Amino acid sequence: MFIEVHILQNFAPSNLNRDDTGNPKDTEFGGVRRARISSQCIKRAIRTQPVFAEKTAVEPGVRTRWMNRLLAERFEKAGKSPEQAQAVADAIATQYSKLDKNHTSVLIYLSSQEVAAFASQALEKWDEILASLKDGKSPLIDAIAKELFKTIKDRTGAPDIALFGRMLAEKPELNLDAACQVAHAISTHRVSMDMDFYTAVDELTRDDEEGAGMMGVTGFNSACFYRYARLDWNLLVKNLGGDRELARCTVEAFLRAAISAVPTGKQNSFAAQNPPDFLLGVVRTDGESWSLANAFEKPVKPGREGGYLAPSLAALDGYWGRLETIYGGTGVNAAALTLEEDAPLENLKGALVANREEWIGHIIAGLE
């Protein structure tokens, strides 16, 4: 069983996700340049949405190179000296990755349960660990890690880690396959870069002093994006240790957060807080998956009165209809929601629901 989310989201002028030059990310698709938002950017926006933690009732995981700092703070709160706390925290962190400049050499994705378990067991055996600590290592910490890693192998208590997975080359036994695949969002149409030349006024200049206090250039664009994600329900349940109730809460949290998620890049300059204009949720029991990106392989053009949303909706609806005609619609349960008045929908018209709550409820009800 798969849950698919298809979103059309039109953003006003913005620079939501920058490349190494500071300009909005882009790509070529269908022979033309498109605006792009990376999947990593979208996933972070989803898992950091407050509604995600609210609906799962579980503290989200943390991705950091400062695991030792996180542990040292816990140990100091427990009354341990800063020197001892740091020494033990460093020894624990090396169980995940070697230390480089006082932090782990790679980012480690940790659940709060893992951190708490390691910290509590270390505190229980604190004196023995200190006595055995040599060259930054302790056989007691090795033993604690070995047992802890057994308990979390192929499972996690953090819904966001269950969704987006974890990869740690130095500790492959901690790897977890992601239950959720997220595509890079791309514009449904051709996009050209715009440049903003800006100046800032120095408010303490004298009348005989000329010129701006600062000048610069920043890139931006505006686009109607197609977003796609696929969630493997059975793998999600497995990743959460078989806890189907938490898995259901995670799906709801994911759906709500996916709707609310807006990247934070340059928002103070552009304030592109634009909610999705179209949502399509699909619960599939046929074992297949359909990205609808190829609905826009031929870039859409603005309608007669302008605008990309209506022609994008028409292209998506038409492509969906062709897929169902050729591959069949058995085992496909869809719910659609749109802000567009008089939406040009034919094939998906019967899937329309009235509001967000009905859309989410329809998808949750389809889970087995």
Phi, psi and omega in degrees: 000129178239147173245125180245143177235124177241129185227135166252125185222117183263118181256137173293173179313129187194172174220073191285331186213107189268151173268191184290349177262358181090000180266160179301140178295148178216178178199169175254131178212130183067023176083005180226160179284136178236151168289151183217145170235125187292153178297324179298319179296317181293317181297320178294320179298326180288308188287343178264000175294131180306326183294337180294309179293325181297315185279333177275338184059029178229136178296129181297159175291169178232136177254118188203157169264357186252044175302321181296325177294318179300316180288318181300321178297321178295318182293321179294323177295334178276003175097009179276152180292151180304322182293313179293319180301316181292320181297315180290319179298319178297318181295324178291317182300326180292348174290339180260321183196152177295153180274141178221114183056047174072010173219169180294151185287343179229163174288136178244132181262111189240141171272155178296330179294320179296314181298315181296320181294315180295317182295315183294320179290325177294320180293325178296326184245033189303308184296320179294322179296314180299320181292330183264354184289123181212129181054037177076014181226154178215130178298332177292319177294322176301318181292318178299315181297318182300315180290320180296316181297330177294320184288335183253006179296127178064021178203163177206157174263357182263115182303324181290325176291322177299322180287309192257359172077175180211136177228124180223103187300324183283342178225073184299338178292345178265357180295145179221124179294134180291133176278347184236126173259133181235125180275155169297133175285135179231153178288147180282358188217170175293140181228136174249147179286139171252151179236136178249115173270122184234155176228154176237138183272131170275112190279000178247015176287153177272167183299330182269006178254127185249166175099159180282155177287331179201147175226152178191175179228135175227142180272152176201168173205176172224144187199157170262113186264145168257125179244141181220137174217147178231128183245125178272106186297314183295322178291324177299314179299316179298314181299330180267021176068027178085005181280093185290327179293316176295325178296319177297316178298324180293319177298314179299316179298318179297315181298314181295318181290325179297324178291318185277340189294121173228125179304153187264356186303125175054028182290331176296335180269332188238335179049050180273068181267069185256118178289163178302148179262340181209134177234134172230117176250136184227127171256121186244134174243014181264000178078003181256171177217137179235107163283141180258018182301327182289354171296338184244015177303321168270113187301136179287157178243151182298150179293178184302324180259014181093170178098139180258344187293310182299312178294331176292319177298317180296319180294317180295314180298317180295319180293320176301316180298319179293322177297316180293323179295318185277316186257349178090157182243014179293135180080015181242120181238112189243150172224133183235151180214132181220147173271346185286121174289141182054047181301134182282065181248131174244306184286331182255006184300321182290346181268355184294137174239173192275326188204177184299317183297320178292322179296312180295317181299322179298318182289314181299321181295336182277354181283142179262000000 
